[in-house]
Amino acid sequence: AGMDYFLTQKLSWNLINKFPYTTFIWEGLDGSQVLTHFPPADTYNSAANVKEVVFDVKNFKNKEVSNHSLLLFGHGDGGGGPQMEMLERLKRMEDVDGIPKVNIRTPKEFFDLVKTTSSPLPKWTGELYFELHQGTYTTQAYNKWANRKSEFLLRDIEFLYGIGSVISDLAYPSTELTELWKLVLLNQFHDVLPGTSIGLVYKDTDEHYAHVLKQGSNLLEKAASHFSSYFNTSDEPALKKRKTSDPDPQPVKESVLCLNTLGWSRTAVCSLPEGTPSAQISYDKKPLGLVEGIPLGFKYNNLKSTHYDSSKISIQQNSNGEILIENEYLKVKFDSTGGISEYLFKSTGHQGIPVNSVGNRFVLFEDIPFFWDAWDVMVYHTEKRRDIFADPNSLKILETGPLRVAFQMNFKISNDSSIVQVVSLDILSPILRFETKVKWFENRKMLKVEFPWNIRSPHATYSIQYGHIQRPTCPNTSWDIAKYEVCAHHWADLSEYGFGVTLFNDSKYGYSTIENTMRLSLLRSPKAPDLQADMKEDHQFSYGIYPHKGDIQASQITRLGYDFNSPMKIYPAFGTLDISYLSVDSPNIIIDAIKKAEGDNNLIVRLWESFGGRGTFKLSSILPVKRVFRTDLLENVGASLVWKLGAVEVDFRPFEIITLKFEFDK
């Protein structure tokens, strides 16, 4: 993106460890580097007096490589900026014996000077972990849920309209998408999405997200309707519009059209359009079908020809209240308190839960931080805990197959708070899914769900933006101890040789893994700055657990994380042609975005490498592409690539973000 320099003073607030450098090179997952500076005055509100200028120099941690530092002066964090007396003091300190030399420069001038005058700088590779504000991964849960849903919804809209605008007369909704994206990005401001704003802000964001989700859903349905109102007569990509003299199309009986907006094939149990004949009706009265999707495209599914062995999935309840669920991958026992007492992964024979331990245990922790309620959760918060048990009389079977089994259980947290959870297992999936609704009216409490795994590993792996990283599970050092609560996106994984388990989520960001116990943070109840933060009748979220015998790369954990957050979309079928618009031949390449280019009507395709390896992949498309260019994130055109026989080959390095521009004849 052309960002060469990075500055923050936030890590000076670390609660446990002092960061060792002031000026250094920060290297990311993909090997990219930025010149980084942490202003040593440890403030962004300097009064520009002699004391702070002298402290700035004394606190500079690597003077042996650089003689320059930045002092951030003025009334910040609320506004006001620099005052006349501050400017006057700085002017008087320009060249005074006994104190550092002072000059007023722009940040760019400062960084350019450091770049040209410093000795070789130290390098910090990987995460800059901030040892405070870990509560922001969880506070204001609905806000985070709506953000995640909005991101995936807008991604799908861009894909459909991007393709449709190239191969038909579907107009790309640039104005509408810009408005919706700006609302989503506005609410990713550093006090809004983290959950640290006043209550009035979240009244606004509720309205913003309601607008985004409603308008976005309307746009998506309009595009899907557009595609279904056309029909194809060959494998050509162009949609051929139905003639006005043609009769209105009729849905093909017992068939559906599956839209898969991800870049790989997948098969899943999905909710079908109302009235579709189906093998099973869900507990919430929706027809269910086993549906296949192809990469980034539409696939016709004849439900009558779908084959599966219904004997391979079962659910039963014992006289003591225990629930047993099983498919060809898993055999799981829930005790009468709602916990997983046995978790057998059939392909390896591993028993995932240790003896005398229980998984899927809800735990309520006392959550009273030192400093700021909404921001912080402290290292000591796990010392006061209360396990939450299901009402044994509430466990009841909801679905018995043949495509999915499910049961419900209820938990009482307090007189004011409760949980209703539906656990389900599909016939062809090893993912055990937990759909959870929470009534939450607590005071300075934190709700987590924990899984003690029969796994020994010194580190756990966490999904982050465009990659994954490992963090320690054993608190050997103060740096390890500080990572008692960490952030992640779609999943976290704990694995040893031959066996591992991934914990997926659809809207949560806070995890912790200490030794063999992994926890997902679900809800908090801080009382400042919003007294009513997260007080809500109907929080809704889902998480899932997935056993695997290979490592996270061989087990395609990243793809499954996308699957968990982006289910396939099912529509009535008016034709029988399958069509995939783009695909890649490498399992480690994720097609993350397809959108109209800024400034013209061509397409941008953004991909990233997800395994941490290098090589060459082939991107194929049936679109009428004439030229392909590599660009940066800002879509500045770079090298031209060779488009030949409907494909282009692209080199990649570990965790690289790749942006391509597809040009078409006018």
N, C-alpha and C positions, 0 to 999 in steps of 0.2 A: 504493500500500500504506500510505499515511499516514505515510511516513518523511520528516520535514522536515529532519533534521540528519544529518550524516555526519562521523565522526572516524577518522583513522588517523595513525600516525606512521611507517608503513612506508616512505613515499617519502623519508624523511630518509636512508635507506640507499642512495639512488641512487648508482651507481658512477661516473657520468660528470658528470651535470648536477645542479645544485641547483634545486629547484622554487622559483619566484619569489614565491609567496604563502604566508602562514600562515593567514589567514582569508579566505575567498572564496566566491563562488557557483559551484557546479559544475553545468553544464548538460549534459544527456544528449542522445542522438540524437533523441529525440522532443520536445525543447524543455523537458522537465520540469527543475526546478531544486531543489537542496538546499543549505542553508547548511553549509559545510564548514570544518573546522578541523584543521590539522596541529600538534599540540603542539610548540612550538619548543624544548623541552628535548631533543628528539630521543631520547627514551627512554620506555619504559613500565615502567621499574623504578627510578624515582627514589628516592633515599634521603631526599628532602625536606630537604636541607641548604641552607645559604646559597649555596654555590657554584652549585648547580643552579638555584636560584630566580633568581639574578642572571643566569646564562647564558640562562635561559628568556626574560627580557626583552630581553637584548642580541641574541638570535638571532631575535626576532620581526621578520618581514620587511615588514609593512605597518602600522606603528604609526600612520600618518597616517589610517587609517580605523577602527581599533579599539584599545581600551586594555585588553583582557582576553584572557587565555590560560589554557589548562589545563595543569596539572602532574600527570602520572600517577605516583603514588607507591605504594610497596609492593613486595613481592617477587612479581613476576609471572612469566609464562612457565614455569610449573612449580608455582606455588602458594606460599602463605605469607601473602600479602596485606600490609597495613600493620602496622607494629609500634608499640608504645607510644611509643618514643623519636621516631619520625617524627611522630606526632600532637603530641607535646609541642613539637618544634621548630617545627612549623607554627603552633601556638598562640602561641609566643613571637615569631614573625615577623609577627603580624597587623598591627602598626602600629609599625614601627621605622624611624627616619630612616635614609636611605641605601640601603635595600633596598625592593623592590616591596611594595606592600600585599598581604597574603595572606588569603584566606578559603577555608574548606572549604564547597563547594557540590556539589550533584548535577550531573551532566552536563546535564540538562534545564534546571536553573536557569542554568547557564553559557550555554547556547545562547539561552535566552530573553533573557538580559541582552545578549548580543551583538546579537541581532536588533533590540532596541529602542534600543540606544545607539550603534551603529556608523554611520559615514558610509557613503555608497553604496560597496558592496564591489566589487572587481574580479571579473570573470567568466572562468572557464575552461570552454571548450566542447569536449566530446569526451573522448577517452581520457585517463585518468591512468595513463601507462605507467610501470611499475616497472622500473628499470634494474638488476635483479638477479634471481636465482632463476629464470632462464629455463629451467633444467634441469627444473623441476617440470612443464613441459608434456609431458615424455616419460618421466620416471622411473616405474618400476613399471607397465610397459605392460599387463600382464594386468588390473590393477586398473582402469585407464582403459577398457579394452575392456569389462569386465563392467559398469562404470558406464553406458557408452553403451547397451549392449544392454538393461540393466535399465530405463533411462529410456524407451526406445521400447516395450518390452514392457508396462510398467505403463500407459503411455498407451493402448495398444491395448485392454488389459483394461478400463480405465475407459470407453472408447467403447462396446464391445460390451455391457457390463453396464448402462451408463447408458441406452442405447437399449432394451435388452431389458427393463429394469425398468419402462419407460414403456409399452411396447406389448404386454407379455406378463407372465407370472407369474415371470419370471426374477428371483431375489432378488439384489440388489446386495451384493457381498461386502465390506461396509465394514470389518469387523474384520480380514479377511485383507489387504485392500489397505492399511489403516493400518499393519499390522505390516510389510509389505513395503516401503512407502514410508519408514517410519522407519529401516529397515535401510539403504536406499539413501542417505537423507539423513545418517544417522549417519556413513557412510563418505565423505561429501563434506566432512567436517571438514577444517580447513586444513592438517593434517599427514598425512592419510590419502590422499585422492584425489591430492594433489600428489606423493605418493611419498616423503615425507620422514619416515616413521615407522620404528621399529625393526622387525626381522624378525618378531617375534611378532605384531605388529599384522596383518601380511598373511596370517598363518596364519588369524587370525580372519576377515579380510575374504574370503578364499577360501571359507570355510564360509558366510559371510553371502550372498555372491553366488550360490554354488551353490544355497542355499535359495531365494533370490529367483527365480532363473531356472527352477528346477524347479517350485516352487509356482506361479509366474506362468504357466509353460507349461501346467500342469494347469488353471489357471483359464481360460486362453484356449481350450483344447481343449474344456472343459466348456461354455463359452458358444457356441462354434461348433457343437458337437453339439446344443445346445439349439435354435439357430436352424434347423439342418437337420432336426430332428425335427418341425418345424412346416411348414405349407405355406400359401401365399397363394392366394386365389381371385380377387383383384382388386388394384388399385393402392393399396388402403388400407394404412396402415402396420401395423395390428394383425396379429400372428401368430396364426393360427388352429390350435389344437392338433388333431392327428390323433386321430380317435375310436378307442377301444380295439377297436371292431369292424372297423376298417379293417385290411387286410393290412399287414405290415411294408413300408415303402417300399423300393424297389430303386433303386440308382443308375441314372441315365440313361446308356446306353452311349455311349462315346466323348465324354463331356461332363464338365465340371468346373464347380464353383462358385468364383468368385473373390471373395475379401474384400479390399477396398481400404480401408484406414483413413486415407487421405489425402484431401484435399478437392478433388481434380481427377481427371479421367479419365486413364488411362495404359494403354499396351500394352507388354508385356515378355515375353521368354522366361523361363519359370518351370519349376521342378521340379514334377512332377505326382505325385499319390498313386500309391503302388506298384501296379503292375499295370494302370495306365491305358494304353490303346493310344496310341502316340505316333509322331511322325515321326522322332524322334532319341532315342538313349540317350546320356547324358553319360558322360564318362570315369570318373566314380565310380558308374556303373550306375543312374542315375536317369532316368526318362522325362522328356522335355522337351516343352513345348508353348508356342505363341504365344498369350498370354492377354490379354484386355482387362478392365480394371476401370473401374467408374464411381465418382463421388465418394462417399466415406463410405457404402459399402453393398456389396451382393452383386450379382454379375452372372453369369448363366448363360452358359457358353461351350460351343458345339458345336464340338469340335475338327475334325470332318470338314469343316465349312464355313469354316474358317480359310483365308484366301488369302494367299499370299506367293510371290514369285518367287525360287526357290532359286538361280537363275543369278546373282543379285546379291551373293552372298557366296562367298568362296573362300579357300583357304589352300594354299600350296605351299612346298616346301623345295628350294633350289638345291643344286647339287653342292658348292658352297663352304660349305654349312651355313646360308646366309641363309634367313630365314623371311619370306615375303610374305603378308600378310593384307589382305583388301579386302572392302568392302561398298559400297553406293551412296553412302556419305558419305565414306569414308576409304580411303586406300591407304597402307599402312605397311610399311616394311622394317626387320627386325631383323638386325643383323650377327651373326656367329658367336660374339661375346662377350656377347650378350644386350642390346646397346644399340640404341636406335632411331636408325637412320642417315637414314631418310627418313620424313616424316610429311605426306602430302598431304591437305589438306582440299578435297574435290572441288568443293563449291559455290562457293568463292571462288578456287580455284587456288593458295591459299597453301601454301608449303612451310614447315611449322612448325619444323623443326630447321635451324639454320644450317649452311652448308657446313663440313665438317671438325669438326663437333660431334656428340655422341651423347646421346640422351635415355634415361631409365630407367637411369641409371648409379648403381649402389650405391657409396657412398663411406664409408670408415672414417676417422674423425677422432680424433686424440688428444684426450682429454677430461679434463684435470687442472686443476680450478678453483683459484682463490686460496684460497677459504675453505671452503665446505661442499659435499662431494661430491654428495649427492643433490639439492641445491637449485640449484646454479649450473652454467652453461656460459658460458665466458668469450669475449670478443670475439676472442681470438687462437686459438680452437680450430680454425679452418679453415686455419691455417698449416701444419699437419702432416696430410696426407691420404694415403690409399692407395685407389686405385680397385679395385673388386672386379669381376672378369670371370667370365662363365659358362664352364663347361667346354664347348668347342665340340662335343664328342661327346655332350653331354647334351641338346641341342636336339632335340625330337621332337614330331611332330604327334599330338595326342590326339583332336581332333574335326574333322570335315570338313564339317559341315552336315547337313541344309539350314537349320537354325535358328541354329546357333552354330558358330564355328570356334575352336579352341583349340590351344595348344602348351605344352610344359613345358620349363624349363631349370633347371639346377642351378649353384650358385655355392659355391665354397669360400672362406670368410673366413679360417679358420685351421685348425689341426689339431683344434680343439675346437668350431668354429662353422661353420654352413653355411646356405644358403638354397635352398629349392625354390619355384619360382614358376610359376604357370599363367596365361598371358595369353589372354584371350578377347575375341571380338567378336561381338555379336548381329546378326541380319539387319536389324533395323529401328532400330538404335541407333548413334549416332556415338561412344558412350563406349567406350573401350578399357579393359578391366578387368584388374587385376593381383591375383590371389589369391596370397598370400605366406605361406609357413611358414618360420620361422627357428629353428634350433638355436643358442643364444646362450650362450657361456661366455667372455666377454671381461673384460678388466681395464682400467677407465678408458678405454674407447673409446666412440664414438658412431657409430651407423649412420644414414645418411641416403640418400635417393634423390633424384637431381637431374635437372632438365630444363632445358637451355638453349633458350630459345624465340627464334624469329626475329621478335621483337617489341620495339619501343622504347616505353617508357612511364616517366614519372617516379614512378609509384605503382602499387602492387598493391592489390587489394581482398580483404578477408578476412571470412568469415562469423563473426559473434559472436552472442550470445544476443539474439534478437528484433531482428536488424538486420545491417548490415555496415559496415565502415569501411575507409578507405584509409590506407595507410602508404607512406612513401617507399621507392623502390628505389635512389635515388642518395644516397650518404652525404656530402652537402654540408656539413652542420653537425654539431656534437657531438650534437644531439638526434636527427638521422638516424642517426648512427653507432651510437648506443645501441640502436637497434631492429634489431640484427643477428639476433635470434631472437625471434619474436613468436607470440602464441597465436591460434588460430582454432578454430572448431567444425567445420562440415561441409566447408568448401572454401576455397580461395584462387584468385584469378583475376588473370591478367596480360593486358591488352588494349591494343591501339592501334585507331585508326579502321579499321573493316572486318574486323578479325580479333582473336580472343583465344582463350586456352586456360584452362580451369578444371581444377584438381587437387582431386578429391574424396577423402575418406577415410571409413572406417567406425569409427575408434577413436583417431585421433591428434589432437594439439592443438598441436604445434610446427611452425612454418613459418619459412622465411626467403626473401626475394627480393632479391637484389643485382643491380642492372642487369637483365639479361635472364634470369638463372638463378634458377629457383625450386627450393627444396629442401623436402622433407617429412622431418621427424625421426621415426625409426622406433624406435630402441632406444638405451638408455644402459647403462653398467655401473659405476655408482658403488660405492664400498666402505664408505661410512658414511652414515647410521647402520646400514644393513642390509648386511652383508658379502655377502649372497647376492642382492642386488637384481637382478631381471630374469634371473637365471641359470635357464634354462628350456630344456627339450628341444623345446617345440612352441609358440612364439609363432605366432599366426595373425591376419592382418589383410588388408584389401583397400584398394586405392586405384584411382582411375580418372582418365583424362584426357579432356576434352571440348572439341572445337574449336567455335567459334561466330563468326558474322560480325556480329551485333548486339552492343549493350552487355549488361551482366549483367541488366538489367531485361527487355529484349526477348527475351533468350535464356533467360529463366526459370531462372536458375542456382540461386536459392534453392529452387524446387520440385524441381529435379533433385538437389540435396543431400539433401532429404528422401527422394526416391525411392531414392537410393543407400543410405541408412541404414534404410529401412523397406520391404522388398520385399513384394509382394502375397502373400497366403496362399491356398493352393489346397486345395479339399476336393471329395469326391465330390458330384455334383449329384443331388438327389432331386426337383427341380422345375425349372421353366423361367422363373420370374418374375424380372425384374431390379428391384431396389429400391434407390434412393439416399435416404438419410435426411436429409442436409443438403447444401447446396451454396451457393456464392457466385458472383456474376456478374462479379467484378473479379479480374484475374489477379494483382494485387499483394496480395491478402488471403489470409493463411494461417490456416486453422482449426487451431489448435495443440492444443487439448484439449477434450474433452467428458466431463464427469464429473457424478456426483450432487452436488447442493449440500450444503454442510455445514449440518446442522440440519433439513433437510426432504427430501422425495423429489422435488424438482424438479431441473432440469438446469442446469449451468453450461457455457457455451460460451465459450472464450477464443480470440481471434483477434489477429492483428497485421498491420500494414502493412509490406510488405517492399521496396518500391521507393524510398521516401523522397518520397512525394507525398501529396496531399490530395484529398478528394472525397467521394463517397457510394457505398456498395455496397449490394446487395440480398442478404440471406441468406434462402434458401428452405428449407422443410422440409415433409415430409408428416406430421410428428408432430402430435398433437392439441393444439397450443399454444393457450392462452387469453390469456396476457399475457406481455410481455417487458419487462424492466427492465435498464438499465445498472447495473453495480455496480463497486466498486473491486476490487483483487486479493484483499482479505479478504472479498469477497462482501457487503459492506454495500450495501444497495439504494439506488439513486439514481433517476434520471429514468425515467419510464415511456415506452416507445416504442409506436408504432402497429403492431399485428400485423393484416395485412389480406390476405386471399386467399392464405394460406399463406406469407407473406413479411414481412420487416421491412426498412426502409431505415435505414442507419446512416451518420452522417458520420464521417470519419476525417481525421487529420493525419499527417504523415510519421512513420513508425516507431512509431505509437501502438499500445499494447497495449490491446485492447478486451475487456471481460468482460461477457457478457450472462447474464441469468438467465431461463430459460424456465419459466413456471408452467403447470401443467395442472390441469384440474378434478379434484377429489378422487374 
